[in-house]
Amino acid sequence: MKIRRYDMIVVGAGPAGLSAAIEAAKCGVKPIVFDENARPGGQLFKQIHKFFGSKEHKAKIRGFKIGEELLAEAEKYGVEVVLNATVVGLYPDKEITVKIGEEIKHFKGDSVLIATGASENMVNFKGWTLPGVIGAGAAQTMMNLHHILPGKRVLMLGSGNVGLVVSFQLMQAGCEVVALCDAAPRIGGYGVHAAKVARCGVPFYLSHTIIEAEGDEYVTGVTIGQVGPDWKIIPGTEKHFDVDTICLAVGLSPMSQLLDQAGCKMKDTKGGFVPDCDEEGQTSVPGLYAAGDVSGIEEASSAMIEGRISGITIAEYLGFAKTDEKESRIKELEAQLDTLRQGMFAPCNRGKKIEKTEEGIDISQSLLVNGFVGDDEIGRFPGVTKQRKIHPVMECTQNIPCNPCQDACKRGCITIGSNITSLPVVDNDHECIGCGMCVASCSGQAIFLVEEDVAPGYGEVTMPYEFMPLPEVGDKGIACGRDGKEVCECEVTKVRTAPVFDHTNLLTIKVPNDMLMKARFYRAKKEAVL
């Protein structure tokens, strides 16, 4: 039996696996990466939204662009990537068996990194096996990779970041999201993600879950109901929706089977069955490492940093890097990782109800339950100011690790400071010129430009807009509030696109002055039905 040997074998060509292979290859290691899919990059190529964080975390860059950058870097450093290759066995001596085509091939590594990621969870309810019940990740694959609509009318179950992001992307693709529900009493994902869904008119049903998917051969409808403190459906709270698709975003489970097979010490956690490994990814089996979601569910930004930490650790383990080089690099990477694990959504805060921001401001209760900040709440946040001249209004109301707006404003109008989770503040000592760079840079689409008295009694609101077709100057439409409901009629006065905006178009509408702090979304007027 022929066995090929490598310095480093990586299982999984997603963000963690590729990052680890690249980091090790920079030190002279010769890694090979196996992935069962037809293209590398993992989840990155499904992620068309802009990332959060800072420059070090690829902030304000869309996921698929980050994937392209990783692939180019892997090629530059000579990382060998084998696709359509399913690893079917991992053994204690760091030997693996891989199914490539119709053949089973054997490989042995001086080190092995497992970066197999996670799989989508499902929930059981009557009719859950009907065609039309799909995972949110599957919906993303259909839309963003294969350009196929998952359905026309969709109900989303799950209000974490995945459910919120995919709901928005479903609407971008042309689907109608009829509702977003979650058995939890509070929205689980970033408020800025929820807010951009809410202003599109999607209702949120918290403390609700699915009772039944309806249909004989495929989904034709769904019934949801409110759950009580005992998590049972409260009779009389049933609500019906005509849908052809039910999308589930109910969490992920680490795909750690290979590590268990190899004899690694495992632990059963709230986040799934994961290997017991140290901060550098080393498992209980010498030379066997884990990185990314397989060792605990986090964002792709964290997975890439974890991968690089494991990569430099493996390089030192194999003798390709000195200990002081490794420690210096890990110190740098851990500092980057630490910033992503701060704020309201830090691992230590999971499951907690946060009452106040780091600045001592009361959290918007409407945001947590309805998906949008109430008009009576929005003025309490430091990024929301009123001036007659053009200025940014930043409706960022939660402490999340993100600061691209500060870097985007070359005039110094926006400050966050050294703490990446601080709420943005408008600096009135610097004059805004209305360039719109802050609007386009905001990964949460939470920044608007507002100017009073552009015409007698009327002002303008400039907002991020990522739907097609683009409105045209002169179009008459409806301005919607944060809750997605009509607040007034409006007229499109400007539409700005530029390569530097990276497909976030800037749409300017004219509204009455008293609507400037309420108008947050644009809808075209529907043609009258004859």
Secondary structure, 3 states (H helix, E strand, C coil): CCEEEECEEEECCCHHHHHHHHHHHCCCCCEEEECCCCCCCHHHHHCCCECCECHHHCCCCEHHHHHHHHHHHHHHCCCEEECCEEEEEEECCCEEEEEECCEEEEEEECCEEECCCEEECCCCCECCCCCCEEEHHHHHHHHHHCCCCCCCEEEEECCCHHHHHHHHHHHHHCCEEEEEEECCCCCCCCHHHHHHHHCCCCCEEECEEEEEEECCCCCCEEEEEEECCCCCECCCCCEEECCCEEEECCCEEECCHHHHHCCCCEEEECCEEEECCCCCCECCCCCEEECHHHHCCCCHHHHHHHHHHHHHHHHHHCCCCCHHHHHHHHHHHHHHHHHHCCCCCCHHHCCCCCCECCCCCECCHHHHHHCCCCCCCHHHCCCCCCCCCCEEEECCCCCCCECHHHHHCCCCCEECCCCCCCCCEECCCCCCCCCCHHHHHCCCCCEEEEEEEEECCEEEEEEEECCCCCCCCCCEEEEECCCCCEEEEEEEEEEECCHHHCCCEEEEEEEEHHHCCCCCEEEECCCCCC
